[in-house]
Amino acid sequence: MPRTSGKRDLLSVTDIAADLGPLLARATRLKAERHRGAVRATRPGRNLAMIFEKPSTRTRTSFEVAMTDLGGHALYLSSKDLQLGRGETIADTARVLSRFVDAICYRAFRHADMVELARWATVPVVNALDDLEHPCQIVADLLTMHQRWKGRFRGHRLAWVGDGNNVLHSLLLGSAAVGLDLTAAVPIGYDPRPDVLGAARALAEKSKATIEVVRDPREAVRDADAVYTDVWVSMGDEADREAREAAFRGYQVNDDLLARARPAAFVLHDLPAHRGQEITDSVLDGPRSAAWDQAENRLHAQKAILERLLPPARGRRGGD
């Protein structure tokens, strides 16, 4: 049986829903410090194991740099390099790594494997993406909107255009937790999971936010303060490429669609982008794109998350 250690995991946005305000405030301070060249090693000597079953640019780089900034070390572990690839169980891997490192981040194909790793690990486990959620991405997304809207979510509305995927799942939960209205336009057959939508609406009742799912992208984008899109074919969905591309025609974020949003509205994309499919070059590279700030904010969000899950080493004083 797994040991009880009192550790905290981040498997879902619901794990940090009550902490999002302080997390965003801390990430904002960490970003300002880094831009001033005043990086502080608040978690010296801490080690992070990073198990990646899927390739990554932003997630891997941001976690590695985050740990370096915090004074620790990140160890990249491809699933092909581990004994997992030769049949070792997730439970055994979790128990061994827990003896070596202070936390584990896991980029997985299956959420069930994420839960299994967290069950057996005696150190914090961070979901760096799976087929159900992408919580670290959404902390960075909320940080981007938080800064653009000067710390206020209430009274703003976010439009999602695209797939009811893992990113939307976490975005629904995160938006509901902070009181941000969200309207998602998704094609028939690609809705977000009912249990996630139900959990988001339960959070929205407490925060007085509105969560809606519609079919027409024009309806979702009309008078929106921000517009978010993602790839039509995610990793693991390649076999359904043709069907997906057919279903998502008409869900492209282009200049005509963006014209329906408010004049000050900006565009979000978690990247990588398939230019010419879900988004056009003119929008992604244009003055209303916040995608590059959003990508940078992965670093600052990750640092705040790691600080929150990793207590300072004994005898050392950590950050606020």
C-alpha positions, 0 to 999 in steps of 0.5 A, a space after each residue: 500500500 502507498 504511504 501517507 505523507 501529507 503531500 499535495 498534488 496538482 492533478 486537476 485545477 480543482 486541486 488549486 481552485 481555492 489557491 488561484 488568487 494567491 498563486 496568480 499574485 505570487 506568479 506576478 511577483 516572480 515575473 516582475 523579479 525576473 524581469 528586474 534580474 532579481 531572481 531568488 533561489 527560494 527552493 535551493 537543493 530541491 530536485 524535480 523528476 520530469 516524466 514525459 510520454 509526449 514531446 514538449 517545448 514550453 512545458 519541458 523548458 518552463 519546468 527546467 528553467 523554473 527549477 533552476 531559478 528556484 535554486 533546484 534541479 530538474 531531471 528529464 526522464 523520457 518514458 523510453 529511458 525508464 524501466 516503464 518502457 520495459 514493463 516496470 509498474 507505475 507504482 514501482 516507478 513512483 516509489 523509487 523516484 520518491 526516494 530520490 527527488 522532492 517532486 515529480 511532474 508527469 506528462 502522460 497519455 492517460 489520466 488514469 496513469 497520472 492518478 496511479 503515479 500520484 497514489 504511490 508517490 510520497 512526493 508531490 505530483 504535478 500534472 504536466 498534461 494528460 488526456 483529461 486536463 492541463 492545469 499548469 497551462 491554465 494557471 499561465 492563461 489566467 495569469 495572462 488575463 489577470 495582467 491584461 485586465 489589471 487583476 479583475 476577472 469579474 465582468 469579463 467574458 472569455 470565448 473558446 473556439 474549438 475542441 472540448 479537450 483537456 485544455 478546455 476542461 481545465 479552462 472551464 474549471 479555472 474560469 469558474 473558480 475565479 469568476 470569469 464568464 466563459 462561452 465555449 463554441 464546440 462542434 457536435 460530438 466534441 463537447 467537453 466531458 459532462 462530469 467536468 462541465 458539471 464540476 465547473 458549473 458547481 464552482 461557477 455557482 459559488 463565484 457567480 460566473 456563467 459557463 455556456 457551451 454553444 455551437 456557433 463560434 460567432 455567438 461565442 465570440 460576440 462581445 467577448 473580451 478574449 478569444 482562445 483557440 487550440 489545435 483541432 488534432 491533439 497528440 493522440 488524435 492523429 488517426 481521426 485527423 480527417 474527421 476532425 478537420 471536417 468537423 472544425 471547418 468554420 471554427 477558425 479564429 481569423 480576422 472576420 471572427 475576431 471582428 465580432 469581439 470587443 475592440 480591446 479583445 485579445 487572442 490566446 493560444 496555448 501553442 503549438 499552433 497549426 497556422 491556417 487551420 484553427 488560427 490565421 497568421 494575421 491573428 496569431 502574429 497580429 497586435 491582438 495576439 497575447 500568445 507570446 505573453 501566454 507562453 512566457 507566463 508558463 515559466 512564472 506560473 510553474 515557479 509559483 506552483 512549485 513553490 506552493 507544492 514544495 516546502 523550503 528545505 529545513 533551515 532555509 527561508 523560502 519565498 513568500 
